[in-house]
Amino acid sequence: MYTFNPGPSQVYPQVRQYLQDAFDEGWLSAPHRGERFTGLMRQTVQELKNKLNVPQDYTVFFMSSATECWEVLAQSLTPRKSFHLYSGAFGEKWYEYAKALRPASVGYPFGLNEVPDVAALPLPDDETDLVCITQNETSNATQLRDGFILNLYNRLGSALLAVDATSSMAGVQLKYIKADVWYASVQKCFGLPAGLSLMILSPRAVARLREINERSHYNSLASQYEKMLNWQTTHTPNVLNIYLLYRVLQDRPVIKAVHQHLQDRATKLYDYFEQATQLTPLVTNPETRSTTVIGLQGTPTLIEEVKRRALAQGLQLGNGYGNWKAGSLRIANFPAIPDAAFEQLVQFFAKEFA
């Protein structure tokens, strides 16, 4: 069985051995205040920076999920309000979550085939603490590219730029220096089981969280930052998943190679689906198409038939999401899914739905 579900998604086959090793090496009962664990944290952060090309002066935090990152950012980096640009369900959920905690927050929706014109955006005022974007919108298979993020960052003034990279981090080469906050969960491009997320902060964001100094919650960033100076967390962390992350990072190539492989695979898939099947790409503008999540559209009846027949052949396709639920399906193009799975997928479509 291959799963193309965009999260939780296919895990690397090596995870089975990593789990056995974790058990045999005693990691499942390792104290999280001990030197052994802090050594693991230090090594994992260094491996992450090396493999993903994260600047050495950025700070890495470990949390439970991308959803927790929404809450932490509202609590600890948004004393007044945030401004949210979004084209899909997860960007909108982030906005709604922030608005529940900071009611003055503002949302700015745009279309899935649209690249917003940065010069024309009603960019936030001096009261705005955080500008929030979703680099890869998992719900509708769209992506904001480097040029847009850079142009936006250059217009922000004192506001920090926060980027949801949940379904692209570890699959796409991101330019971390062009934003202040990046976060992702590990159950997508990292090829690991759910239950761990990463948040990466620029020196500017660290200076801001220290200035705000919010400490009312167990996961407040000011407290987490102080703990991370000693490679610890404010709460009992997911030691197993941090160990798995270390192992998977050790065994993976650098992000440039991963990015090129996924880009080549995505190009072939989009070309194929544009020409050869009854389904067509959900996103018609190549400039806004995601590299790591490919959306296909068709009638609800056809979508259900495709998913049913694919499953019978050991291929689990991802459901549509949000406004696109009934008339679309999603195919994860994550590093842990082997090329052989995509060859089987294309053969399936060629035989059943050409």
Secondary structure, DSSP 4 states (H G I P E B T S, - for coil): -EE--SSS-PPPTTHHHHHHHHHHTTGGG--TTSHHHHHHHHHHHHHHHHHHT--TTSEEEEES-HHHHHHHHHHHH-SSEEEEEESSHHHHHHHHHHHHHSTT-EEEE--TT----GGGS----TTEEEEEEESEETTTTEE--HHHHHHHHTT-TTSEEEEE-TTTBTTB---GGG-SEEEEESSSTT---SS-EEEEE-HHHHHHHHHH---SSTT-HHHHHHHHTTT--SS---HHHHHHHHHHHHHSPPHHHHHHHHHHHHHHHHHHHHHHSSSEES---GGGB-SSEEEEE--HHHHHHHHHHHHHTTEEPEEP-GGGTTTEEEEE--TTS-HHHHHHHHHHHHHH--
